[in-house]
Amino acid sequence: MEDSFSAPERDWGKEYVTNSIIDEEMKHWDQIGTLTWPSLIINDRAYRGQIEPVSVFNAICASFTSPPLVCNQVLNMPKPT
């Protein structure tokens, strides 16, 4: 991680200092078309919805023509009381 900063002294607080890892991530986000941080990308598409486990899992399962058995097992679980 330290080697990804542009300044030898790794002075992270200076405006002129860039980070190659962060720059690459930002370029990828721009290509996908999302400007919301944090964002979630599933199969090169920006996920639109609540970023919480059940919602994300539901979105993944909904993308299948024939969802795997685990989708039905998890999404049809009774709610805890």
Summary of the structure (lengths in Angstrom):
residues: 81
radius of gyration: 18.9
end to end distance: 44.1
largest distance: 55.5
contacts: 141
relative contact order: 0.09
helix: 41%
strand: 7%
